[in-house]
């Protein structure tokens, strides 16, 4: 069955207002953009949504999914999916998927009760070709969607986590353009070594998305909802939908 839509969101823990505290208002626009992208994904007709984010390994996770923001100072548990037998599933989601589950939990429940959820991690150092090949294999038995979690460079200024790197702005500008234009070639051309030097968390997940869209074929349109680096880390939000 075809991939019908995708949403791309970043995963800073500060997206959660209770973690951001008094600074929560500084990310209101980012939070609203993520809500818009997720809402469009859930309204796309997808019967199944796969959430993909980077971690230390590439793996499909066991349903249902649980995690906590306790390591970031908030004892808030997030759960995605439930089974009547309380199967163990996956506990301790990585940050990328934890924020993805939190974003999905903010959506209005109407119309998504029968939607099924999947989660997978892709190794942060996975080669581009392997990301694309894996993306091409992760179909579903029903029309499905992708929620792709990943930050841009963390080197946009002297106060950025990775300090200032003159290459970061051009890198992020290229990714933003690729997301707006559904340019899978540009995403698959992102260099893993440069991405690691710029502390980019989204490179591998974006390349999984590109591989999935290529495998699904057809015409696509993209819309960039957010592109900014409020804390020296670039956050990009986009929607991809079939034309």
Protein Blocks (a to p, Z undefined) as FASTA:
>chain_A
ZZfbdcdddfdfklpmklnmmmlmmmmmmmmmmmmmmmmmmmnopabdcdddddfbdcdd
dddddddfklnopacdcdedjafklpnbjghiafklmmmmmmmmmpcfehplmpccdddd
ddfklcfklmmmmmmmmgcfbdcdddddddddfkecjkbmnlpafklmmmmmmmmmmmmn
opaklmmmpcfklmmmnopaklmmmmmmmmmmmmngpadddddfbdcdfkopacdddddd
dZZ
